Amino acid sequence: METMNRTELRKRIMTILYQINVYETGKIVYKVEDVIEEVLEIDNEFVRDTVYGVLTYKNELDKTANTYLKDWTIDRLGNTDRAILRMGIYELIYTKTPEIVAINEAVELAKTYSDDSVRKMINGVLDKVYHDKVNHES
């Protein structure tokens, strides 16, 4: 039985991505598996798939973010904000998560962990990514 819901798991994913970002910025050698295990005692496919997905597509995710960030780039955001934005874009583009859920979950994390202007920025970017996706599918 899964003890954590997806909202709780996304909080853990954000923490893992945050930690990896800190390691990469500081040029610290790490193993993704170790970081996941530090944050999450149980093995969870959703967490694993999302973390590896974000890391695999990081350049594409950042390029997408930078396309929609007005007068701003993702590398100017804090580690937490970057983690939330990357996860949100990843879920929107590469997963079957319903778009509204992906956006809401990211915005909820931003409400808790980011300041108001960054929350609005994240919401705006995800909204644009969503509308672009919808327009390309129709």
C-alpha positions in Angstrom: 0.0 0.0 0.0 1.2 3.5 -0.9 1.4 5.5 2.3 2.1 8.9 0.6 -0.2 10.6 -1.9 1.2 12.2 -5.0 1.2 15.7 -3.4 3.4 14.4 -0.7 5.6 12.6 -3.2 6.0 15.7 -5.3 7.3 17.5 -2.2 9.9 14.8 -1.9 10.8 15.0 -5.6 11.2 18.8 -5.2 13.6 18.1 -2.3 15.6 15.6 -4.3 15.9 17.9 -7.3 16.9 20.7 -5.0 19.6 18.6 -3.4 20.9 17.5 -6.8 21.0 21.1 -7.9 23.1 22.0 -4.8 25.5 19.2 -5.5 25.9 20.1 -9.2 26.3 23.8 -8.4 29.0 22.9 -5.9 30.6 20.3 -8.3 30.0 17.6 -5.6 30.0 14.1 -6.8 26.7 12.3 -6.0 24.6 9.2 -7.0 21.0 9.9 -7.9 20.0 6.7 -6.1 21.6 7.9 -2.9 19.9 11.2 -3.0 16.5 9.5 -3.6 17.1 7.1 -0.7 18.1 10.0 1.7 14.8 11.7 1.1 12.5 8.7 0.6 12.8 5.6 2.7 10.5 3.6 0.4 11.1 2.8 -3.2 8.6 4.6 -5.3 8.2 4.4 -9.0 6.6 7.8 -9.4 9.4 9.5 -7.6 12.1 7.6 -9.4 10.5 8.1 -12.9 10.0 11.8 -12.2 13.5 12.5 -10.8 15.2 10.6 -13.6 12.9 12.2 -16.2 13.7 15.7 -15.0 17.4 15.0 -15.0 17.3 13.4 -18.4 15.4 16.3 -20.0 16.9 19.0 -17.9 18.3 21.0 -20.9 15.0 20.8 -22.8 13.1 21.8 -19.6 15.3 24.8 -19.0 15.0 25.8 -22.6 11.3 25.7 -22.4 11.3 27.6 -19.1 13.6 30.3 -20.6 11.3 30.6 -23.6 8.4 31.7 -21.3 10.2 33.5 -18.5 9.9 37.2 -19.3 13.3 39.1 -18.9 14.5 36.2 -16.7 16.2 32.8 -17.0 15.7 29.7 -14.9 19.3 29.8 -13.6 18.5 33.0 -11.8 15.8 31.3 -9.8 16.6 29.7 -6.4 17.2 26.0 -6.2 13.7 25.3 -4.8 12.0 27.4 -7.5 14.0 25.7 -10.2 13.1 22.3 -8.9 9.4 23.1 -8.8 9.4 24.6 -12.3 11.4 21.8 -13.9 9.1 19.2 -12.3 6.0 21.1 -13.4 7.2 21.4 -17.0 8.3 17.8 -17.1 4.9 16.6 -15.9 3.1 18.7 -18.4 5.2 17.6 -21.4 6.4 14.1 -20.7 3.9 12.4 -18.5 0.2 11.4 -18.5 -0.5 13.5 -15.4 -3.6 15.6 -16.2 -2.4 19.1 -17.1 -4.5 20.9 -14.5 -3.1 18.6 -11.8 0.5 19.2 -12.9 0.0 22.9 -12.8 -1.9 23.0 -9.5 0.6 20.8 -7.7 3.5 23.0 -8.8 1.7 26.2 -7.9 0.8 24.7 -4.5 4.5 23.8 -3.8 5.4 27.4 -4.9 2.8 28.8 -2.5 4.6 27.1 0.3 8.2 27.3 -0.7 8.6 30.3 -3.0 7.7 34.0 -2.7 4.6 35.4 -4.3 6.3 36.9 -7.4 8.1 33.6 -8.1 4.8 31.6 -7.6 3.2 33.9 -10.2 6.1 33.4 -12.5 5.9 29.6 -12.2 2.1 29.7 -12.7 2.6 31.9 -15.8 5.2 29.7 -17.4 3.2 26.5 -16.8 0.1 28.1 -18.1 1.9 29.0 -21.4 3.5 25.6 -21.7 0.0 24.1 -21.3 -1.6 26.3 -23.9 1.3 25.7 -26.3 0.8 22.0 -25.9 -2.9 22.2 -26.4 -2.5 24.3 -29.5 0.0 21.8 -31.0 -2.2 18.8 -30.3 -5.3 20.3 -32.0 
